Amino acid sequence: MSPNPRPLRKLGFLTIGLFDEADPRRGHESTLDLITLGERLGFDSAWLRHRHLQYGISSPVAVLAAATQRTSRIQLGTAVTPLGWENPLRLAEDLATVDVLSGGRLNPGFSVGPPTHYAHLRDALYPDTGDQEDFSPRRAERLLALVRGEDASDFAGTEGIEVYSRRVQPHSPGLASRLWYGAGSLRSARWAGEQGLNLLTSSVVKAEGDDAEPLDFAAIQAAQIRAFRERHPDGDRARVSQGLVVIPTDSATPEQRAKYQAYALARAPRTLAPQGPARLLFAPDLVGTTEELVERLHAHAGYREVDEVAFALPFTFEHEDYTQILTDLATRLGPALGWTPGQD
């Protein structure tokens, strides 16, 4: 086991932003309120996850555009944007626009692969090209090239009163260094390293290897992080952020503690064996006091490899629950892990 050599340097949080179909604005406003609360508490970053054709945020980039106008310091990210749903050229334009609006605070995270339930939605998403769409890493390489400022067109100049550029506009020079890849396998972690990206790890990995081998989520995640850094130009200095579900209970009411424990217990069976044909292995949700959580995180092989985290908020809780969790993360758990709150 490699010990964590440094205190926690960056503390962030991740949410999916649930809403009621009959009143979607309230859920989106709740998410924006959590981001502004996160900034006041000193969090370094806030991340939104895509939820397509569900009752969660389907357009994080649009929501983060709103968040840029309500915050001034906190970093804003997507964790992650599934590129199978996106045209890389249009996405590059949107990302650059929001990054400019934020003053250089956008951290786009993305992944590749076909959209979930693709057979059911292909005709709506790609009615004419569904069988020809490329969901491999080449789709990500197109996005990288465009964000980095490579030509999107072979024409530039003035046509009448219109002025055209070869590259995506606006161009935000620092954005490329803030691109993150959400990897769940050794192969994808190595690819991200070779591309010079930052790495997002989460509470899901692919269980690879012999079925007879004992499955240890933390060990698998740690191996992926090391493989990423072995291929990255920056080596051990390459940035990695971990995103486990971590729920502190220090200031929670007895009712909240019971809710949190029940939530984790209901999700525990999926941590016992790989799930589905992709053999996805889920990490247990971590629920407890700061003292208990520090002990469990310090014993986690994946956590010991990082000094940045974006802890995931649980699904389906109430706004006041998230307020309590974020407050305990920023005022109790984070400092206990060696983190210092950011300053506005």
C-alpha positions in Angstrom: 0.0 0.0 0.0 1.2 3.5 -0.8 0.4 6.0 1.9 -1.1 9.3 1.0 2.0 11.5 1.2 0.2 14.9 1.2 -2.8 16.4 2.9 -6.0 16.9 0.9 -5.4 19.9 -1.4 -8.6 20.3 -3.3 -12.2 19.6 -2.0 -15.1 19.6 -4.4 -18.6 18.1 -4.6 -20.8 16.5 -7.3 -24.5 16.5 -7.7 -27.0 15.4 -10.4 -29.6 18.1 -9.6 -32.9 16.2 -9.3 -36.2 18.0 -10.0 -39.9 17.5 -10.1 -41.2 17.2 -13.7 -44.1 19.4 -12.8 -41.8 22.1 -11.3 -38.3 21.8 -12.9 -37.2 25.3 -12.1 -37.2 24.7 -8.4 -34.8 21.8 -8.7 -32.4 23.7 -10.9 -32.5 26.7 -8.6 -31.8 24.4 -5.7 -28.7 23.2 -7.5 -27.5 26.7 -8.2 -28.1 27.5 -4.5 -25.9 24.6 -3.5 -23.1 25.9 -5.8 -23.2 29.3 -4.3 -23.3 27.7 -0.8 -20.2 25.7 -1.8 -18.4 28.9 -2.7 -19.2 30.5 0.6 -18.0 27.4 2.5 -14.7 27.5 0.6 -15.1 24.5 -1.7 -12.6 24.5 -4.5 -15.0 23.0 -7.1 -18.6 22.0 -7.9 -19.4 19.4 -10.5 -22.7 18.5 -12.3 -23.4 15.1 -13.8 -25.5 14.6 -16.9 -28.9 12.8 -16.6 -30.4 12.4 -20.1 -34.1 11.6 -20.4 -34.3 11.5 -16.6 -35.4 14.0 -13.9 -31.9 15.3 -13.3 -29.9 18.0 -15.1 -29.6 17.2 -18.8 -27.7 20.3 -19.7 -25.0 20.9 -17.1 -23.2 23.4 -19.4 -26.2 25.6 -19.5 -26.7 25.4 -15.7 -23.0 26.2 -15.2 -23.4 29.2 -17.4 -25.9 30.5 -14.9 -23.6 29.5 -12.0 -20.8 31.6 -13.5 -23.0 34.7 -12.9 -23.7 33.8 -9.3 -20.1 32.9 -8.2 -16.6 34.4 -8.6 -14.1 31.8 -7.4 -15.3 28.2 -7.3 -14.3 26.0 -10.2 -17.2 24.5 -12.1 -17.1 21.1 -13.8 -19.0 18.4 -15.6 -18.5 14.8 -14.3 -19.0 13.6 -16.9 -20.4 14.7 -20.3 -21.0 11.5 -22.3 -19.7 12.4 -25.7 -22.0 9.9 -27.4 -24.7 12.5 -27.0 -22.7 15.4 -28.4 -21.3 16.9 -31.6 -17.7 17.7 -30.6 -17.6 21.0 -32.6 -20.8 22.4 -31.0 -19.7 21.2 -27.6 -16.3 22.9 -28.0 -18.1 26.2 -28.7 -20.4 25.8 -25.7 -17.5 24.9 -23.4 -15.3 27.8 -24.5 -18.2 30.3 -24.2 -19.0 29.2 -20.6 -15.3 29.2 -19.7 -15.0 32.8 -21.0 -18.1 33.8 -18.9 -16.6 32.2 -15.8 -13.2 33.9 -16.1 -11.4 30.6 -16.8 -13.1 28.4 -14.1 -14.7 25.7 -16.3 -13.4 22.1 -15.9 -15.2 19.9 -18.5 -15.1 16.2 -17.7 -16.1 13.7 -20.4 -16.2 10.1 -21.4 -16.8 8.1 -24.6 -19.0 5.1 -25.5 -22.5 4.7 -27.0 -25.3 6.4 -25.1 -27.1 4.4 -22.5 -30.2 2.7 -24.0 -28.9 3.6 -27.4 -31.2 1.1 -29.2 -34.2 2.9 -27.7 -33.2 6.4 -28.6 -31.0 6.1 -31.7 -33.8 7.3 -34.1 -34.3 10.4 -32.0 -30.6 11.2 -31.5 -29.1 10.2 -34.8 -32.0 9.4 -37.2 -29.8 9.5 -40.3 -26.4 8.4 -39.0 -27.1 6.1 -36.1 -25.2 3.1 -37.6 -22.2 5.3 -38.6 -21.6 7.3 -35.4 -18.2 6.7 -33.9 -18.3 6.4 -30.1 -14.6 5.4 -29.7 -11.9 7.6 -28.3 -11.6 9.2 -31.7 -14.7 11.3 -30.8 -12.9 12.6 -27.8 -9.8 13.3 -29.8 -11.9 15.5 -32.1 -13.1 17.5 -29.0 -9.5 17.8 -27.7 -8.2 19.2 -31.0 -11.0 21.7 -31.3 -10.7 23.0 -27.7 -6.9 23.2 -28.2 -7.4 25.6 -31.1 -6.8 23.3 -34.1 -8.6 24.2 -37.3 -12.3 23.3 -37.6 -12.5 24.7 -41.1 -10.2 25.3 -44.1 -11.7 28.7 -44.7 -11.0 31.9 -42.9 -11.4 35.5 -44.0 -14.1 38.1 -44.9 -17.1 37.4 -47.0 -19.2 40.5 -47.4 -19.5 41.9 -43.9 -19.1 38.4 -42.3 -15.7 37.5 -40.8 -14.9 33.8 -40.4 -12.3 31.9 -38.3 -10.7 28.5 -38.9 -10.9 27.6 -35.3 -13.6 27.5 -32.7 -14.7 30.9 -31.3 -14.4 32.0 -28.7 -11.0 30.4 -28.1 -10.2 30.1 -24.4 -6.4 29.3 -24.2 -6.4 27.8 -20.7 -9.4 25.5 -21.2 -7.5 22.6 -22.7 -5.4 22.3 -19.5 -8.7 21.9 -17.5 -10.1 19.0 -19.5 -10.8 15.8 -17.5 -11.5 12.2 -18.5 -13.8 10.0 -16.6 -12.1 6.6 -16.7 -13.3 3.3 -15.2 -10.9 0.8 -16.7 -7.1 0.4 -17.1 -7.4 0.9 -20.8 -9.2 4.2 -20.5 -7.0 5.4 -17.7 -3.9 4.8 -19.8 -5.5 6.5 -22.8 -6.3 9.6 -20.7 -2.7 9.7 -19.5 -1.3 9.4 -23.1 -3.6 12.4 -24.1 -2.2 14.6 -21.3 -5.7 14.9 -19.7 -6.6 15.2 -16.0 -8.3 12.0 -14.6 -11.7 11.8 -12.9 -12.2 8.6 -10.9 -15.6 7.8 -9.3 -17.4 5.2 -7.3 -17.5 2.9 -10.3 -14.8 0.8 -11.9 -14.7 -2.1 -14.3 -13.8 -5.4 -12.6 -11.1 -6.7 -14.9 -9.1 -9.9 -14.7 -9.8 -13.4 -13.6 -13.3 -14.1 -12.0 -11.5 -16.1 -9.3 -9.5 -13.2 -8.1 -10.9 -11.3 -5.0 -12.5 -8.0 -6.0 -11.2 -5.0 -4.2 -12.6 -1.7 -5.5 -10.0 0.4 -3.8 -7.1 -1.7 -5.2 -8.6 -1.6 -8.7 -9.0 2.2 -8.5 -5.5 2.7 -7.2 -4.0 0.5 -10.0 -5.9 2.6 -12.6 -4.5 5.9 -11.1 -1.0 4.5 -11.2 -1.4 3.4 -14.8 -2.7 6.8 -15.8 0.3 8.6 -14.3 2.7 6.1 -15.9 1.5 7.2 -19.3 1.0 10.9 -18.5 3.7 13.5 -19.5 3.6 14.9 -16.0 4.1 11.6 -14.3 3.3 11.6 -10.6 2.3 15.3 -10.8 -0.6 14.5 -13.2 -3.9 15.6 -11.6 -6.4 13.0 -10.4 -9.7 13.6 -8.6 -11.6 11.0 -6.7 -15.4 11.0 -6.4 -16.7 8.6 -3.8 -20.1 9.1 -2.1 -19.1 10.4 1.3 -21.9 11.5 3.8 -20.7 13.0 7.1 -23.2 12.9 10.0 -21.6 15.2 12.6 -24.4 17.8 12.6 -27.1 15.6 11.2 -30.4 15.1 13.1 -31.2 11.6 14.3 -33.8 11.4 11.4 -31.1 12.4 8.9 -28.7 9.9 10.2 -31.3 7.1 9.9 -32.1 8.2 6.3 -28.4 8.3 5.3 -27.7 4.8 6.8 -30.8 3.4 5.1 -29.7 4.9 1.7 -26.3 3.3 2.0 -27.7 0.0 3.1 -30.1 -0.2 0.2 -27.3 0.4 -2.3 -24.8 -2.0 -0.6 -25.8 -5.2 -2.5 -24.4 -3.8 -5.8 -21.0 -3.5 -4.1 -20.7 -7.2 -3.5 -20.2 -8.4 -7.1 -19.7 -7.0 -10.6 -22.9 -5.7 -12.2 -24.1 -6.2 -15.8 -22.3 -7.2 -18.9 -19.7 -4.4 -18.4 -18.8 -5.9 -15.0 -19.1 -2.6 -13.2 -18.0 -2.7 -9.5 -19.4 0.0 -7.2 -17.8 1.4 -4.1 -19.7 1.3 -0.8 -21.1 4.7 0.2 -19.3 6.1 3.2 -21.5 7.3 6.0 -20.4 8.3 9.5 -18.8 10.9 11.7 -15.7 12.8 10.6 -13.5 10.6 12.8 -15.0 7.5 11.2 -14.7 8.8 7.7 -11.1 9.9 8.1 -10.2 6.4 9.2 -12.0 4.8 6.2 -10.6 7.2 3.7 -7.0 6.8 4.9 -7.4 3.0 4.6 -8.7 3.4 1.0 -6.0 2.6 -1.6 -7.6 4.8 -4.2 -7.8 7.8 -1.8 -4.2 7.4 -0.8 -3.2 8.1 -4.4 -4.9 11.5 -4.7 -4.9 14.9 -3.1 -8.0 16.2 -4.8 -11.6 14.9 -4.3 -15.1 15.7 -5.6 -17.3 13.8 -3.2 -20.6 12.8 -4.7 -23.8 13.9 -3.0 -26.4 11.1 -2.6 -29.4 11.0 -4.9 -33.0 11.9 -3.8 -32.3 13.8 -0.6 -33.8 17.2 0.4 -32.1 20.5 0.0 -31.6 20.8 3.8 -29.9 17.4 3.8 -27.4 18.6 1.1 -26.9 21.8 3.1 -25.9 19.8 6.2 -23.7 17.4 4.2 -21.8 20.2 2.4 -21.4 22.2 5.7 -20.0 19.2 7.5 -17.7 18.4 4.5 -16.3 21.9 4.5 -16.1 22.7 8.2 -15.3 19.3 9.7 -14.2 16.5 7.3 -12.2 18.6 4.9 -10.0 20.2 7.6 -9.6 16.8 9.3 -8.1 15.5 6.1 -5.7 18.5 5.9 -7.7 20.7 3.6 -7.8 24.5 3.9 -10.9 26.3 2.6 -10.5 28.5 -0.5 -10.9 32.2 0.0 -13.3 34.5 -1.9 
